[in-house]
């Protein structure tokens, strides 16, 4: 018996839905299942931004003040509502000179733009325990599209904490950070290591 091939997007949605599905007994007892919501645990979350320096070394900034949530629709594995907010005023750097420059008007301009925001709205399967989340990042009042490559330590389960690592790369010049172009690289690698607890 010959069947029709199932599009990859549909396969991804089915796998993701199975990851986050609740127990059958609970599922059978409800008529409309609410989204699973998780909140970032700041004490167990680290976010860094790394850029090349003189093409030989790199500079890294840390963002210890972070908050956010993620909501997952168990009936739609490709739907996600991700919101991460960084307090740019609390960013850290390896030395006082770099810290002052990063907080200043040539880079994050934290006095005028105190927050950096990540959002995500769509999720695609990218391998075993891995997904791609499509969304945006907003810094210095500029919003640009991004794709977060996310890897879970283990398949997420309904009602259990989630531990994940995510990466993406942005061009700092897209956000008006054009200073020191011959010293500081344009590509910035952002890494997120996070633990999220169910609400």
Secondary structure, 3 states (H helix, E strand, C coil): CCCCCCCHHHHHHHHHHHHHCCCHHHHHCCCCCCCEEEEECHHHCEEEEEEEECCCEEEEEEECCEEEEEEEECCEEEEEEEEEEEEHHHEECCCHHHHHHHHCCCCCCCCCCCEEEEEEEEEEEEECCEEEEEEEEEECCEEEEEEEEEEECCCCCCCCCEEEEEEEEEEHHHHCCCCCCCCEEEEEEEEEEEEEEEC
